[in-house]
Amino acid sequence: MKKYPKLTTIGGWRTGTVVGRNTPIDDGIRHGGFYTQEECRDIVRYAAERHITVIPEIDMPGHMVAALAAYPEFGCTGGPYEVEHKWGVFADVLCPGKEQTFRFVEDVLAEVIDVFPSEYIHIGGDECPRDRWKKCELCQKRIQQEGLQAEGKQSAEDHLQGYFTKRVEQFLHTKGKRLIGWDELLGCNVDNTSTIMSWRGAEPGAKAAKLGHDVIMTPNKPMYFDHYQTDKRDGEPLSIGGNSPSEAVYAFEPVAADLSPEEAKHILGVQANVWAEYIYSTQHVEYQILPRMAALAEVQWLQPEQKNFEAFRERATRLKALYDLHRWVVAPHLFK
């Protein structure tokens, strides 16, 4: 970011990384890095030549500790903050009580939009704790000024995230962009131009489609390819957990049975995610996605009545010869 260089010089680095799955042990090794804007433009060009659109995600207002370490004035407490060594969800998030927070967000998104010409911009919106907002005088003042009140299961602070998200959504509209966010945004009163990514199961996606949102189905079970592929963990590379074998991927049906034909049109397709907390090499990425990516493709390309897992297994066995030709690392669990 040209306007906020400390996002990379400070926020792009941590002084150590947890060893294993959030153990008390830290390796103490400085780790980080970043892409320049020109490198990102090169990625966009490379992808476009292959008919792929790169959609950037800047997750907000949560998952922001690295940004706050660089610019603590955009947090509720003012810091000091440190780029985290462990993985997880943390209480320190952007402060929507400060107008300067919105200037920061808009400045960052303006540079992102300049680099990525995609129709969509992803703003995340997931896993945002309310702890700091409840104690922040400026956040509470904003809640009063905007007349935000608790309703049912939603607190006033929940509605504060809705206020934040609506302002970001409106800014994106001024730039001719559409918003994508995780399914938590269903509680943020975004309008129907916003696309919902259903990650906490398939049910939020079905609900979003009924409300008129376009939807991308990416439920963590079975579409998180950082999960294990078997319940037998001996000899498997360390993963975050879970178990999403190729059989479960193949069996997933993105369009719920109770959706009307008009509602079903809002299900754009499926996506698998590969979160890389425990992935340290290209070969490990290959192991996590192959052959599950082939199962994902048939979920997307075939009508449900055409799906046949044993026929797929046979095709995948032949496909493995192609994987081997390229010397890709393939998980063995699907193959007899």
ZIMO-V19315 format. One record per residue. N is the residue number from 0. PSI is psi in whole degrees, 0 to 359 (NA if undefined). OMEGA is omega as a letter, one per 30 degrees, with the letter a starting at -180 (NA if undefined). D_LAST is the distance of its C-alpha to the last C-alpha in Angstrom with 1 decimal. Layout:
n->{N;N}
psi->{PSI;PSI}
omega->{OMEGA;OMEGA}
d_last->{D_LAST;D_LAST}
This chain:
n->{0;1;2;3;4;5;6;7;8;9;10;11;12;13;14;15;16;17;18;19;20;21;22;23;24;25;26;27;28;29;30;31;32;33;34;35;36;37;38;39;40;41;42;43;44;45;46;47;48;49;50;51;52;53;54;55;56;57;58;59;60;61;62;63;64;65;66;67;68;69;70;71;72;73;74;75;76;77;78;79;80;81;82;83;84;85;86;87;88;89;90;91;92;93;94;95;96;97;98;99;100;101;102;103;104;105;106;107;108;109;110;111;112;113;114;115;116;117;118;119;120;121;122;123;124;125;126;127;128;129;130;131;132;133;134;135;136;137;138;139;140;141;142;143;144;145;146;147;148;149;150;151;152;153;154;155;156;157;158;159;160;161;162;163;164;165;166;167;168;169;170;171;172;173;174;175;176;177;178;179;180;181;182;183;184;185;186;187;188;189;190;191;192;193;194;195;196;197;198;199;200;201;202;203;204;205;206;207;208;209;210;211;212;213;214;215;216;217;218;219;220;221;222;223;224;225;226;227;228;229;230;231;232;233;234;235;236;237;238;239;240;241;242;243;244;245;246;247;248;249;250;251;252;253;254;255;256;257;258;259;260;261;262;263;264;265;266;267;268;269;270;271;272;273;274;275;276;277;278;279;280;281;282;283;284;285;286;287;288;289;290;291;292;293;294;295;296;297;298;299;300;301;302;303;304;305;306;307;308;309;310;311;312;313;314;315;316;317;318;319;320;321;322;323;324;325;326;327;328;329;330;331;332;333;334;335}
psi->{119;321;339;71;336;347;330;320;329;304;341;4;144;156;4;167;138;144;127;201;83;52;173;0;134;139;345;15;127;133;143;201;175;164;140;165;323;323;321;320;324;320;316;316;314;315;317;325;340;19;35;134;126;122;118;149;124;103;128;153;358;184;48;14;322;319;321;329;327;321;79;342;348;5;168;322;343;2;199;152;157;140;128;149;337;168;147;198;130;151;331;119;177;149;107;1;347;129;328;335;318;326;319;310;315;322;314;312;325;319;321;315;325;330;322;110;12;153;329;146;129;126;15;252;4;161;55;103;155;3;308;322;324;332;355;122;320;321;319;325;318;318;317;316;323;0;36;128;151;139;120;237;352;127;170;325;327;317;336;322;324;317;313;311;320;321;320;319;315;323;316;322;324;339;6;25;155;149;138;140;167;168;349;337;350;337;10;8;31;154;177;355;348;138;136;133;117;103;335;56;182;341;317;325;318;319;317;319;321;334;356;9;144;148;138;122;118;55;140;329;111;21;14;104;5;353;161;160;5;157;358;102;345;128;353;146;149;131;174;335;202;177;107;79;167;325;318;321;312;326;345;136;114;337;113;147;333;7;136;162;321;320;322;333;338;348;100;328;197;157;143;146;145;95;135;21;320;16;119;2;160;321;323;321;313;317;323;329;341;127;13;330;327;321;318;318;320;330;318;323;337;145;149;321;345;350;137;111;318;324;322;317;320;317;320;326;319;323;331;331;325;318;315;324;322;0;35;151;120;133;139;354;332;333;137;NA}
omega->{a;a;a;a;a;l;l;a;l;a;a;a;l;a;l;a;l;l;a;a;l;l;l;a;l;a;l;a;l;a;l;a;a;l;l;l;l;l;l;l;l;l;l;l;a;a;a;l;a;l;l;l;l;l;a;l;l;a;a;g;l;a;a;a;l;l;l;l;l;a;a;a;a;l;a;a;a;l;g;l;l;l;a;l;a;l;l;a;a;a;a;a;l;a;l;l;a;l;a;l;a;l;l;a;a;l;a;a;l;l;l;a;l;a;a;a;a;l;a;l;a;l;l;l;a;l;a;l;a;a;a;a;a;a;a;a;a;l;l;l;l;l;l;a;a;l;a;a;l;l;l;a;a;l;l;l;l;l;l;l;l;l;l;a;l;l;l;l;a;l;l;l;l;l;l;a;l;a;l;l;l;a;l;a;l;l;a;l;l;a;a;l;a;a;a;l;a;a;a;a;a;a;l;l;l;l;a;l;l;l;l;l;l;a;l;a;l;a;a;l;g;a;l;a;l;l;l;l;a;l;l;a;a;l;l;l;a;l;a;a;l;l;a;a;l;l;a;l;a;a;a;l;a;a;a;a;a;l;l;l;a;l;a;l;a;l;a;a;a;l;l;l;l;l;a;a;a;a;a;a;l;a;l;l;l;a;a;a;a;g;a;a;l;l;l;a;a;l;a;a;a;l;a;a;l;a;l;a;a;l;l;a;l;l;a;l;l;l;a;l;l;l;a;l;a;l;l;l;a;l;a;a;a;a;a;NA}
d_last->{49.6;52.9;54.9;53.1;52.2;51.7;48.4;46.9;49.3;49.0;46.3;43.8;43.8;43.2;44.5;41.4;38.0;36.7;34.4;31.2;31.1;34.8;36.1;39.8;39.0;39.9;39.4;42.7;41.6;43.0;40.2;40.4;41.2;41.7;41.7;45.0;45.9;45.9;42.4;41.3;43.2;41.3;37.9;39.3;40.4;37.1;35.2;37.8;37.4;33.8;34.9;33.8;36.3;36.3;37.5;38.9;38.8;41.7;41.0;44.3;46.2;43.7;41.5;44.7;45.5;45.0;47.4;49.9;49.8;51.1;53.5;54.3;57.0;54.4;53.4;55.3;56.4;57.0;54.9;54.5;50.8;48.2;44.8;42.4;40.4;38.0;35.7;36.8;39.5;43.1;46.5;48.2;47.8;50.1;53.5;54.3;57.8;58.8;59.5;58.6;55.0;54.9;56.5;53.9;51.0;52.7;53.4;49.8;48.5;51.1;49.8;46.2;47.2;49.0;45.9;43.3;44.5;41.9;43.2;41.5;42.1;39.9;42.0;39.5;41.6;39.1;39.6;43.4;45.3;48.9;50.3;52.4;53.6;55.0;57.2;58.1;61.6;60.8;57.7;59.8;62.6;60.2;59.1;62.7;63.7;60.9;61.5;57.9;57.7;55.2;54.0;51.9;48.9;49.7;52.0;54.5;52.3;49.4;51.8;52.7;49.2;49.8;53.0;51.4;48.6;51.1;53.2;50.2;49.2;52.7;52.9;49.7;51.3;54.3;52.1;50.5;47.2;45.0;43.5;39.9;39.3;37.0;37.5;40.2;42.5;42.7;45.3;47.2;48.8;47.4;48.3;46.1;45.8;43.4;39.7;37.7;34.3;32.8;31.0;32.0;29.9;30.3;33.7;35.9;34.6;35.5;38.9;39.5;38.9;41.4;43.8;43.5;41.5;38.8;35.5;32.4;29.6;27.9;27.5;26.4;23.7;21.3;22.8;23.6;21.0;22.7;21.2;18.4;14.9;14.2;16.8;16.0;18.4;18.7;18.0;17.9;20.7;23.6;23.6;26.2;24.2;22.7;19.1;18.0;14.2;13.1;13.3;16.9;17.8;16.8;18.7;21.8;24.8;27.6;30.4;31.6;32.6;36.2;37.0;39.5;38.9;41.3;39.6;36.1;37.5;37.7;34.0;33.5;29.8;27.1;26.6;24.3;26.1;25.3;28.1;28.5;30.3;27.6;26.3;28.2;26.7;25.3;22.2;21.7;22.3;19.6;17.1;18.3;18.3;15.3;13.3;15.3;18.1;16.5;16.0;19.6;20.8;19.8;21.5;24.6;24.6;23.7;25.9;24.4;24.6;22.5;19.5;16.5;13.3;11.1;13.1;12.7;8.9;9.6;12.5;10.9;8.6;12.1;13.7;12.0;14.3;17.2;16.3;16.1;19.4;21.1;19.8;18.7;16.9;13.6;12.0;8.5;7.9;6.7;3.8;0.0}
